[in-house]
Structure formats: C-alpha cells, structure tokens
Amino acid sequence: MKKFGIILLLILWGWGSQAQELVKGEIKDVEPQGSYMPTFKTDGEDKAPLNIILMIGDGMGMAHIATAMYANGGELTMTNLKTCGWVRTCPKGSFTTDSAASGTAYATGEKTHTAAIGVDVNDKPLMNLPEKLDKKGIISGIITTDYMDGATPAAFFAHQPDRHMSAEIWADLGSSKLTFFAGGCAESFEDQEYETRDAISKKFTIVSDLSEPEVAHARRLGYLPPKAKTASVNKNRGDFLPATTAFALDYLSSKAAKGKGFFLMVEGARIDKSAHDNDYPAVVREVLDFDKAVEAALRFAEKDGHTLVIISADHETGALSLRDGNPETGRMKGIFVSRGHTAIPVPLFAYGPESQRFMGVQENSDVSNKIYDLLVNKK
Ligand SMILES: [Zn+2]
C-alpha cells in the first residue's frame, strides 16, 4: 500500500512538473487591421536592389505569425508575400541562440557565441553591415522597440563580449557608422555618462520627437522618444514602429548618395519579450504592430521600385503552438511549452529585386552576407 502511494505521488509529481511547462493562452476581440497586397511588379527581378530593408521580429516563429494571421481574419501583409524561406539560428558553441549571437550573425555575417555583441568566438570585433557598407559609400539606419543597448540593435553598431555591458554598448554608438537610429532608453539619454552623451551628440542630432525643427537639417539623426513610445503595445505604445519605419525610409532616401542606396534594420523587439512572459494576447498584438511596419516598408519598396524587403526573426521564443481557433471571430487558442528560446528554424519572407536569393533553408549569417553582396555588387 505504501509502495502504491509513493508511485502515485511520483506520477502526480511528474504530471505536475510537466503541466508547469505548458501555459495555455487565448485571444479574442482583435481589432482587424486588414493587410497590404503589393503588385509584385519588382518581386524576383534579376537585378540587384539599390536599398535593402531587413525586418527582424525578435522571437517570431511560425506559430506567432500564424496566430496573428488567423486572429486578423486570415491575413497579414507578410503572409501575402510569395517568396519564402527558412532561417537556421544556432550559434557557435551551443544549440539554442540568444538575440546577441543571432543579431551578430545578421549584422556581421559570422556566427558567434551567445551574449556576444559584434565580436567573434574569441571576442575580437567583427565588422557589421553599417561599417562594411560605409566603406562603399552606402548609408545605414536601425529602428527598434527595445532600448538602444538591446542585443539586436547593439549588434549593428557595438563590439562587446557581453550583451549586459550597457554603458560600453552605449559608448560604441558614438563611433558607429549609422546615419539614423531610433529606439528606447532604460532611463533617459541624460542619464548616460557625460563622455558617451558628448560623443553621440557630436555625431548625431538627437531629438525626442520627429517634429522637432532640427530634424530637417540633421546630417545624422538619433531619435530617442519618451519611454512610453517604445513600451509594450499593452501599454499603448501607439504607432512608433510603423511611423518611424516610414519616416526613416524617406530620411535615408534623402541622405543616400546617388546610385549608392541604403540599408535599414527594423526590429519588433517586444514579440520576444511577450513570449518570454507567455503573454499570448501581447504576442499577437506585437506581431500585428510589426506587420504594420512591414506594410510601411513594402509601400516604400513599391513606390521606389529598387528596394528589397526581407522579413525574418532571430529565433523562436516560447515553443509556441496554435491549438485551436476561429478566423471568423478572431478567437485563438495557443500553448507555450517554454519561457525561453528554441532552436526551431524561423520563417523568412522577401519582396523585391533578387528576393529569390533568400528562398530555401539558410543560416542567419547567410542572410547578412547576401545583403552585403547585393548592395555592393549593384550596377
Ligand atoms: Zn528573448
């Protein structure tokens, strides 16, 4: 009898600990936002693009996209695209990546260890796309809903062995090769060290609002909005990501040298943070907001005719699955198996000239190297 009790206890314990790993989520009452359908006129053209926009949905796996798509009446702008691929995200030295190692692979074209920001496995600096492109006269910009020292944006301007070296990462912004940046601050810009603020302010015109008059004359622009603008969509972030994407595309177009073009990285950072929290409605709303930024990028690409847009993720977060739902009502039921990242390859969508180069299964570092090749080898 005692033996039976112990077995029963073990079964219950096993069941209980397994149940802890599964977090059920549900969303309803999604405000449908429709989707944008481009003409596909330039899609797959056999001609190197003048400009490239890389959009990273942090932590955005297939279930995150599928849930947002079905909750939005079965459509998203990104899932309207025809050119699709997959991206493998594993770093060097371990199996499952973080945003630092994957961001570095996207930014530099080389795989590295987790926590690394723009450095290799031996912590030696790797040149990032903005630095490599600057040598060829091509300008760059970055936008994030994270803080500027977050791992993904940092990989595009900083070189530090650990993503937590916040002060050093901020300091690297002053010597970066960016022409435009927009993102949040944990406190305020004024709280950064004097030397850091001084170096950044010497290089960039810093504004907290894009309607400030200095914006019109800024040779290089840094947009550090009030904290609420880069908070979670749950806290009424507003249209920071899509509006800043549209602004940056016009700004970079006006600053790019004739025939040289630009590179812009746009990060939807809070998809990942919501998935870490296993907050299903927030995941869906963050993907929908990111999809609005995708629309802004595609509208620009359509008007411009020489722009390639690539949409992918740095890794999957939450081991999310979609269990049930109803696209008619937008009610979706999902389940998280984890609070961390997974090594599941992430989807990629592409639109514009040479989008076909991004089909099939590729490494995150390959995406970076293809972007560099296309931008520097254009005629
Ligand atoms: Zn994460």
Residues whose N, C-alpha, C, O or C-beta is under 5 A from the ligand:
A	BS01	ZN	D272
